[in-house]
């Protein structure tokens, strides 16, 4: 289906832009002619389906979302059929997905709490309507500039008593955010709670604790889920969210939070509210006022204790000064007067310590200095967006670091690895009791290719399929020359050679419709 920007689709949608397109489905920004406002339109060409379950999921998403009415869940406005097409229209929510906010890592703790609570409130409503989302992940969570959150993409959702369209051995969802039991095809509200717990952990730490280098590794991490290691890692999160996230990430489903209300209780939130609202601001003001009063009381008590000690010390000094003095004569006949408890005068001559004592002290000091040079040094890594840290080819941590890495003095090879960028290798000389810092911005080491293809196109780089436009973000490439091929089943393919430069973005523009007219 070739969509032109001036075309009225299905007699009521004026297409503004094509956001995503493949052979079977399309996603468009459009004006709803009857409602008079912008909407997001999803279409499915039923004549080109290889699997009828795709149509059933498409219909089910529309029906399930039509039942839900909550500010933190994307709304369905309309759905139906038109000839061989099935379509759904959604509210237009100007936003980015949560993944982009996590990668930027510039939100305050209070803003993260707000997003966490909004996510839980959305799940609470879905679960009350007996709907299991089954694919909670940052990419399916939308956030606008006012930090208002909405869950989207209910394409894999199920009613709790509904029979799955796939057999139990099929894995549906995104492995990186799956609960252990979900790998075996089990479904329950608690699988959503586990997935939301992983999203929350990543929101507060910047790290997904079960993410592997490959899908197979990730699935293995889920099957052999190391609960003790994860619980230990949770202890490094802000204390206010530890109990809630811990209750969500229990491997045994029987020990996991039974419902969203349990999680909200850990956050001291019982009602379905947005923590951005004024009522919660008032609560924070009251709490801050109480803390201020308590702080003043503590300061006052400390002041009184200090004053009492000062008076006591003064009385002791007065008693000492009333005692007879002791005259001390140094070898240079310098006289000093010190308090004494006796009435007699003694003459004391200052003598140098024996030579053997000085030698022993010097020897002891040398030993201390020798031991001091053997103490470890520290490594701090400041990396954007994140990286796995290898020391001498051994993985030791992942950024952002919770604590500096302790290393023995000497030369070490430090390697920072991110799957979307080339590795960074540095050789550092670690000095005892000193901290060495590595600062790396991966984005400054690579170039970017931004593909603007109309109406859509499959992008190949040196013969390898990268994706179908519109791509979520520019393609990351090492500096150099590449052959870019763009394919669209309705037009003749094109190929171009491009040169990528570091820290630069190259726009690759092509309009199949215009070029073939």
HELIX and SHEET records of a PDB file:
HELIX    1   1 UNK A   46  UNK A   48  5                                   3    
HELIX    2   2 UNK A   52  UNK A   67  1                                  16    
HELIX    3   3 UNK A   98  UNK A  104  1                                   7    
HELIX    4   4 UNK A  109  UNK A  128  1                                  20    
HELIX    5   5 UNK A  138  UNK A  140  5                                   3    
HELIX    6   6 UNK A  175  UNK A  177  5                                   3    
HELIX    7   7 UNK A  180  UNK A  184  5                                   5    
HELIX    8   8 UNK A  189  UNK A  205  1                                  17    
HELIX    9   9 UNK A  215  UNK A  223  1                                   9    
HELIX   10  10 UNK A  227  UNK A  234  1                                   8    
HELIX   11  11 UNK A  239  UNK A  248  1                                  10    
HELIX   12  12 UNK A  260  UNK A  266  1                                   7    
HELIX   13  13 UNK A  278  UNK A  321  1                                  44    
HELIX   14  14 UNK A  355  UNK A  373  1                                  19    
HELIX   15  15 UNK A  442  UNK A  444  5                                   3    
HELIX   16  16 UNK A  512  UNK A  515  1                                   4    
SHEET    1   A 6 UNK A   8  UNK A   9  0                                        
SHEET    2   A 6 UNK A  13  UNK A  21 -1                                        
SHEET    3   A 6 UNK A  25  UNK A  32 -1                                        
SHEET    4   A 6 UNK A  37  UNK A  45 -1                                        
SHEET    5   A 6 UNK A  85  UNK A  91 -1                                        
SHEET    6   A 6 UNK A  76  UNK A  82 -1                                        
SHEET    1   B 3 UNK A  96  UNK A  97  0                                        
SHEET    2   B 3 UNK A 141  UNK A 143 -1                                        
SHEET    3   B 3 UNK A 149  UNK A 151 -1                                        
SHEET    1   C 2 UNK A 131  UNK A 132  0                                        
SHEET    2   C 2 UNK A 158  UNK A 159 -1                                        
SHEET    1   D 2 UNK A 325  UNK A 329  0                                        
SHEET    2   D 2 UNK A 335  UNK A 339 -1                                        
SHEET    1   E 3 UNK A 405  UNK A 407  0                                        
SHEET    2   E 3 UNK A 377  UNK A 384 -1                                        
SHEET    3   E 3 UNK A 435  UNK A 441  1                                        
SHEET    1   F 4 UNK A 394  UNK A 398  0                                        
SHEET    2   F 4 UNK A 388  UNK A 391 -1                                        
SHEET    3   F 4 UNK A 410  UNK A 417 -1                                        
SHEET    4   F 4 UNK A 424  UNK A 430 -1                                        
SHEET    1   G 3 UNK A 475  UNK A 477  0                                        
SHEET    2   G 3 UNK A 447  UNK A 454 -1                                        
SHEET    3   G 3 UNK A 505  UNK A 511  1                                        
SHEET    1   H 4 UNK A 464  UNK A 468  0                                        
SHEET    2   H 4 UNK A 458  UNK A 461 -1                                        
SHEET    3   H 4 UNK A 480  UNK A 487 -1                                        
SHEET    4   H 4 UNK A 494  UNK A 500 -1                                        
END                                                                             
